[in-house]
């Protein structure tokens, strides 16, 4: 085994491979920092570049770009309240709230270090526990996915601190948006109003661009007072005091690592869902849940660790069974096939050196994230020197380009603009955006897995709790539903 490990690392630590890794890391940082240009898009754009590469530099380039893009999506979240990637949207309000409190350097440091920690944890799990963890993930059927989605929506409904009614209404609106398109059972169009552009449903990225980035631009032009102006020294001392903060939030980081890796392993979940669910769970069990959405370092640490851990975790079923955990892993699998390397159990027998080189690439990418991420943060100070009346139109153009690039259709631009208006109105009336977004993300998964389960069981509701994992998720969900009544009963008993 050690011979294969040494041979794999020898393939990775070659000068040309290291140059490719550094260049792809810079490219990933650039792509992630622009609202609408996601980590998935960064990896997809690298595919034609890898045509003439060997398997190891090709995969290492994609792994590095995805890790860098996941972090750099946090930079516009912190400075402008505009998430660069969908995964960053989970904690945008907390990141920007810290900036308004004069703690932009704290937010940047937490995002950078927890992203690296989460990525390294996921890489460790990938390298040591890939086969057994992937076999557990394969035991997830539609019943387990249904309860997992319901658990995510439940934690969102219970995490609203300002107005639970508004939170539930926002969640319901998100679930409604998720139903637009073709009914998965009957094949009948729903809520398309005769428009062929809506038959395929609404894509997540244009929605996210509209809700956060374009809505923020609208708010900028709607303000009568001058918006907050950051000083150039606002992000100095990124690593100052981070040791104490990371130690204080060690429980949140550990939770984000475990949840992110676990959800990354599940096919179809990915970093976006991992970040939202990790944030929701962190708030449910937080020391200070009232700070969430207002500058919580707990939420920032938990979700920041989860998104990069999910990228590493998503490669476990991809490598061992050839089942992509998310869109990024699916692209990488395609490149492996193109290189004549077939993912699956036989890859450990036929190409063990490449397997260990891939493991090393995950570790190297997340270690490299710290210096390159620090450099990106320093360069982001240039953003603070540009006047907002010049910067906002530039960002608006990037938003429209990002929305168009997802589907190559003008209708995606229309969706982004429409949800910009919706996000502006929701914020104006103090409706939280997190439940809305999670409803859009988990709604289709919830519906598909519920209908699949009902068809498989011939309408037998008991089938939803027949399996051990499904029963455990169901019990946890019900306990969260009953938690207010249980807490009230405990208070009365103590009184």
DORO-240921 format. One line per field, with one value per residue (C-alpha): residue number from 1; x, y, z; chain. Coordinates in steps of 0.25 Angstrom, whole numbers, plus 5000, padded with zeros to 4 digits. Example, Ala and Ser with C-alpha at 12.3 -4.5 7.8 and 13.67 -1.06 7.14 Angstrom:
<pts>
pos (1,2) $
px (5049,5055) $
py (4982,4996) $
pz (5031,5029) $
unit (A,A) $
</pts>
This chain:
<pts>
pos (1,2,3,4,5,6,7,8,9,10,11,12,13,14,15,16,17,18,19,20,21,22,23,24,25,26,27,28,29,30,31,32,33,34,35,36,37,38,39,40,41,42,43,44,45,46,47,48,49,50,51,52,53,54,55,56,57,58,59,60,61,62,63,64,65,66,67,68,69,70,71,72,73,74,75,76,77,78,79,80,81,82,83,84,85,86,87,88,89,90,91,92,93,94,95,96,97,98,99,100,101,102,103,104,105,106,107,108,109,110,111,112,113,114,115,116,117,118,119,120,121,122,123,124,125,126,127,128,129,130,131,132,133,134,135,136,137,138,139,140,141,142,143,144,145,146,147,148,149,150,151,152,153,154,155,156,157,158,159,160,161,162,163,164,165,166,167,168,169,170,171,172,173,174,175,176,177,178,179,180,181,182,183,184,185,186,187,188,189,190,191,192,193,194,195,196,197,198,199,200,201,202,203,204,205,206,207,208,209,210,211,212,213,214,215,216,217,218,219,220,221,222,223,224,225,226,227,228,229,230,231,232,233,234,235,236,237,238,239,240,241,242,243,244,245,246,247,248,249,250,251,252,253,254,255,256,257,258,259,260,261,262,263,264,265,266,267,268,269,270,271,272,273,274,275,276,277,278,279,280,281,282,283,284,285,286,287,288,289,290,291,292,293,294,295,296,297,298,299,300,301,302,303,304,305,306,307,308,309,310,311,312,313,314,315,316,317,318,319,320,321,322,323,324,325,326,327,328,329,330,331,332,333,334,335,336,337,338,339,340,341,342,343,344,345,346,347,348,349,350,351,352,353,354,355,356,357,358,359,360,361,362,363,364,365,366,367,368,369,370,371,372,373,374,375,376,377,378,379,380,381,382,383,384,385,386,387,388,389,390,391,392,393,394,395,396,397,398,399,400,401,402,403,404,405,406,407,408,409,410,411,412,413,414,415,416,417,418,419,420,421,422,423,424,425,426,427,428,429,430,431,432,433,434,435,436,437,438,439,440,441,442,443,444,445,446,447,448,449,450,451,452,453,454,455,456,457,458,459,460,461,462,463,464,465,466,467,468,469,470,471,472,473,474,475,476,477,478,479,480,481,482,483,484,485,486,487,488,489,490,491,492,493,494,495) $
px (5000,5011,5017,5004,5003,5018,5015,5003,5009,5021,5011,5005,5017,5023,5027,5017,5005,5008,5008,4994,4989,4993,4988,4975,4974,4975,4964,4955,4957,4953,4941,4935,4937,4928,4913,4906,4919,4919,4929,4922,4923,4938,4940,4932,4940,4953,4948,4953,4966,4969,4967,4982,4986,4989,4978,4986,4988,4974,4967,4976,4972,4957,4959,4967,4957,4945,4951,4956,4943,4935,4943,4944,4929,4929,4937,4926,4917,4925,4928,4915,4904,4905,4908,4918,4913,4899,4906,4911,4896,4894,4902,4902,4894,4903,4916,4911,4906,4920,4925,4915,4920,4934,4938,4940,4954,4947,4937,4948,4957,4946,4941,4956,4960,4947,4947,4961,4958,4945,4952,4963,4954,4946,4959,4963,4950,4951,4965,4962,4947,4943,4938,4930,4924,4920,4913,4905,4901,4896,4886,4879,4866,4855,4849,4862,4863,4849,4852,4865,4858,4847,4857,4864,4851,4847,4860,4858,4844,4848,4860,4853,4855,4848,4835,4831,4819,4827,4837,4827,4821,4834,4837,4823,4826,4840,4832,4822,4834,4839,4826,4827,4830,4826,4818,4828,4816,4806,4815,4806,4811,4809,4808,4815,4804,4806,4821,4830,4842,4836,4833,4847,4845,4853,4868,4874,4886,4878,4868,4880,4886,4873,4869,4883,4891,4881,4872,4884,4886,4872,4873,4885,4878,4866,4873,4872,4883,4898,4901,4911,4925,4936,4950,4962,4967,4954,4960,4974,4978,4970,4977,4977,4970,4965,4971,4962,4950,4952,4954,4941,4934,4940,4927,4920,4932,4932,4917,4919,4931,4922,4909,4916,4924,4912,4902,4913,4913,4899,4896,4890,4892,4904,4911,4898,4889,4900,4903,4888,4885,4898,4894,4880,4885,4895,4884,4875,4886,4894,4898,4892,4882,4877,4890,4888,4885,4892,4906,4907,4921,4914,4906,4918,4927,4917,4913,4927,4933,4921,4922,4936,4935,4923,4932,4942,4931,4924,4935,4934,4922,4928,4941,4937,4924,4924,4911,4913,4910,4908,4910,4925,4927,4919,4928,4941,4935,4933,4947,4952,4945,4950,4964,4961,4960,4947,4942,4937,4943,4952,4959,4967,4972,4975,4979,4983,4994,4984,4974,4985,4989,4974,4974,4987,4981,4969,4979,4988,4977,4971,4985,4988,4974,4980,4991,4984,4971,4979,4984,4970,4965,4976,4973,4959,4962,4963,4948,4947,4954,4944,4932,4919,4912,4922,4924,4909,4906,4918,4913,4899,4905,4913,4900,4893,4904,4905,4890,4891,4903,4895,4885,4889,4875,4870,4859,4869,4872,4858,4857,4868,4862,4848,4854,4862,4849,4844,4856,4855,4840,4843,4854,4846,4835,4845,4842,4854,4861,4867,4854,4850,4863,4863,4849,4854,4866,4859,4845,4847,4855,4844,4833,4841,4845,4831,4824,4834,4832,4817,4818,4828,4819,4806,4801,4806,4810,4817,4828,4833,4838,4841,4856,4865,4871,4858,4852,4864,4862,4847,4849,4858,4849,4837,4845,4848,4834,4830,4842,4834,4824,4835,4842,4829,4826,4840,4839,4825,4831,4842,4833) $
py (5000,5010,5008,5012,5024,5029,5026,5035,5046,5045,5048,5060,5067,5069,5084,5084,5079,5088,5100,5095,5094,5109,5114,5107,5112,5126,5124,5118,5129,5139,5131,5129,5144,5148,5147,5137,5130,5117,5107,5097,5107,5109,5094,5092,5103,5095,5083,5087,5092,5078,5071,5070,5067,5054,5050,5055,5069,5070,5065,5073,5086,5083,5080,5092,5101,5096,5098,5112,5116,5111,5120,5133,5133,5138,5151,5158,5153,5160,5173,5175,5165,5158,5143,5139,5125,5119,5112,5125,5130,5122,5132,5145,5152,5149,5152,5165,5169,5166,5176,5187,5185,5188,5173,5170,5164,5155,5150,5148,5140,5131,5128,5125,5117,5109,5106,5101,5092,5087,5083,5076,5069,5064,5060,5052,5045,5043,5036,5028,5024,5025,5010,5008,5022,5021,5007,5014,5025,5015,5010,5023,5021,5031,5029,5034,5046,5050,5051,5057,5068,5070,5071,5082,5090,5087,5093,5105,5107,5106,5115,5128,5137,5150,5145,5130,5134,5142,5130,5120,5129,5131,5116,5114,5124,5116,5103,5109,5114,5100,5094,5103,5094,5079,5071,5059,5049,5053,5061,5073,5087,5094,5110,5112,5121,5116,5120,5110,5116,5112,5097,5093,5100,5111,5109,5112,5121,5132,5132,5133,5144,5152,5150,5154,5162,5169,5172,5178,5187,5191,5195,5203,5212,5212,5218,5232,5232,5229,5214,5209,5212,5203,5208,5201,5196,5189,5176,5177,5167,5155,5145,5154,5147,5135,5125,5129,5130,5116,5110,5117,5112,5098,5091,5098,5095,5081,5080,5087,5077,5065,5070,5075,5062,5054,5062,5062,5047,5047,5047,5060,5068,5076,5088,5097,5088,5085,5099,5102,5090,5092,5107,5103,5092,5101,5111,5101,5097,5110,5117,5130,5127,5141,5146,5138,5147,5158,5154,5141,5134,5121,5121,5126,5115,5104,5107,5111,5098,5090,5095,5091,5078,5075,5076,5066,5057,5058,5050,5038,5031,5037,5030,5017,5014,5024,5031,5046,5053,5066,5074,5076,5062,5058,5067,5061,5047,5050,5055,5042,5034,5042,5039,5024,5023,5017,5021,5009,4998,4993,5007,5003,4991,4996,5011,5011,5022,5031,5029,5033,5045,5050,5048,5057,5067,5070,5072,5081,5089,5092,5095,5104,5111,5118,5126,5128,5132,5142,5148,5149,5156,5166,5168,5170,5183,5189,5187,5197,5208,5208,5217,5210,5217,5211,5198,5195,5196,5187,5176,5177,5174,5162,5157,5157,5150,5140,5137,5136,5127,5117,5113,5122,5128,5142,5136,5133,5148,5151,5141,5148,5162,5157,5151,5163,5170,5159,5160,5175,5174,5162,5170,5183,5176,5168,5154,5145,5140,5127,5119,5124,5119,5106,5104,5106,5096,5085,5086,5078,5067,5066,5065,5055,5046,5046,5042,5032,5026,5026,5019,5008,5006,5006,5017,5010,5021,5011,5009,5023,5018,5003,5005,5008,5021,5026,5023,5031,5043,5043,5042,5054,5062,5059,5063,5076,5078,5075,5083,5095,5087,5079,5092,5098,5085,5085,5100,5097,5085,5094,5105) $
pz (5000,5004,4990,4984,4993,4990,4975,4975,4983,4973,4962,4969,4974,4960,4956,4944,4953,4964,4954,4949,4963,4966,4953,4955,4969,4965,4954,4964,4974,4962,4958,4972,4976,4964,4968,4959,4954,4963,4967,4958,4946,4949,4949,4936,4929,4932,4925,4911,4917,4922,4909,4907,4921,4928,4939,4951,4947,4941,4953,4963,4955,4957,4971,4974,4966,4973,4987,4984,4978,4990,4999,4990,4989,5003,4999,4993,5004,5014,5007,4999,5004,4991,4991,4981,4981,4985,4997,5002,5003,5016,5024,5016,5026,5037,5029,5025,5039,5045,5034,5038,5053,5048,5048,5033,5037,5047,5036,5026,5035,5040,5025,5021,5032,5034,5019,5020,5032,5026,5013,5021,5029,5017,5010,5023,5022,5007,5009,5021,5021,5007,5004,5017,5017,5002,5006,5016,5006,4997,5007,5006,4998,4995,5009,5016,5006,5009,5024,5022,5013,5024,5035,5027,5025,5040,5045,5036,5041,5056,5054,5052,5063,5059,5054,5052,5044,5034,5034,5030,5020,5013,5014,5007,4996,4994,4993,4983,4974,4974,4969,4956,4944,4940,4950,4953,4953,4943,4934,4933,4934,4947,4949,4936,4930,4916,4916,4910,4918,4931,4927,4932,4945,4951,4953,4966,4962,4955,4967,4977,4968,4968,4983,4988,4978,4969,4981,4988,4976,4976,4991,4988,4978,4987,4999,5002,5012,5008,5009,5019,5014,5018,5021,5014,5027,5030,5026,5032,5042,5036,5045,5057,5069,5060,5069,5081,5072,5065,5079,5084,5072,5072,5074,5062,5053,5057,5054,5041,5037,5040,5034,5022,5019,5022,5013,5002,5002,4999,4984,4980,4993,4990,4997,4996,5004,5013,5017,5019,5027,5035,5038,5042,5052,5058,5061,5067,5077,5078,5091,5085,5075,5075,5068,5056,5044,5052,5052,5058,5058,5061,5049,5040,5045,5044,5030,5025,5029,5023,5009,5007,5015,5005,4993,4998,5003,4990,4984,4992,4985,4972,4973,4980,4973,4961,4967,4967,4980,4973,4960,4962,4965,4953,4944,4950,4947,4933,4932,4938,4928,4917,4922,4922,4937,4941,4955,4964,4972,4962,4962,4975,4967,4954,4957,4971,4969,4963,4974,4985,4976,4976,4991,4992,4983,4992,5004,4996,4990,5004,5010,4998,5001,5013,5006,4993,5000,5009,4996,4990,5003,5002,4987,4990,4997,4983,4983,4995,4987,4976,4977,4980,4968,4959,4966,4966,4951,4949,4958,4952,4938,4944,4951,4937,4931,4942,4940,4925,4926,4934,4923,4911,4911,4913,4921,4932,4932,4934,4946,4952,4951,4955,4968,4970,4972,4980,4989,4990,4995,5005,5011,5012,5020,5028,5023,5025,5012,5018,5018,5004,4999,5006,5001,4987,4989,4997,4991,4978,4986,4996,4986,4977,4989,4995,4982,4979,4993,4992,4979,4984,4996,4989,4998,5011,5021,5030,5020,5023,5037,5033,5031,5043,5037,5032,5046,5053,5044,5046,5061,5061,5052,5061,5073,5067,5065,5079,5085,5088,5096,5103,5107,5112,5120,5126,5130,5137,5144,5150,5154) $
unit (A,A,A,A,A,A,A,A,A,A,A,A,A,A,A,A,A,A,A,A,A,A,A,A,A,A,A,A,A,A,A,A,A,A,A,A,A,A,A,A,A,A,A,A,A,A,A,A,A,A,A,A,A,A,A,A,A,A,A,A,A,A,A,A,A,A,A,A,A,A,A,A,A,A,A,A,A,A,A,A,A,A,A,A,A,A,A,A,A,A,A,A,A,A,A,A,A,A,A,A,A,A,A,A,A,A,A,A,A,A,A,A,A,A,A,A,A,A,A,A,A,A,A,A,A,A,A,A,A,A,A,A,A,A,A,A,A,A,A,A,A,A,A,A,A,A,A,A,A,A,A,A,A,A,A,A,A,A,A,A,A,A,A,A,A,A,A,A,A,A,A,A,A,A,A,A,A,A,A,A,A,A,A,A,A,A,A,A,A,A,A,A,A,A,A,A,A,A,A,A,A,A,A,A,A,A,A,A,A,A,A,A,A,A,A,A,A,A,A,A,A,A,A,A,A,A,A,A,A,A,A,A,A,A,A,A,A,A,A,A,A,A,A,A,A,A,A,A,A,A,A,A,A,A,A,A,A,A,A,A,A,A,A,A,A,A,A,A,A,A,A,A,A,A,A,A,A,A,A,A,A,A,A,A,A,A,A,A,A,A,A,A,A,A,A,A,A,A,A,A,A,A,A,A,A,A,A,A,A,A,A,A,A,A,A,A,A,A,A,A,A,A,A,A,A,A,A,A,A,A,A,A,A,A,A,A,A,A,A,A,A,A,A,A,A,A,A,A,A,A,A,A,A,A,A,A,A,A,A,A,A,A,A,A,A,A,A,A,A,A,A,A,A,A,A,A,A,A,A,A,A,A,A,A,A,A,A,A,A,A,A,A,A,A,A,A,A,A,A,A,A,A,A,A,A,A,A,A,A,A,A,A,A,A,A,A,A,A,A,A,A,A,A,A,A,A,A,A,A,A,A,A,A,A,A,A,A,A,A,A,A,A,A,A,A,A,A,A,A,A,A,A,A,A,A,A,A,A,A,A,A,A,A,A,A,A,A,A,A,A,A,A,A,A,A,A,A,A,A,A,A,A,A,A,A,A,A,A,A,A,A,A,A,A,A) $
</pts>
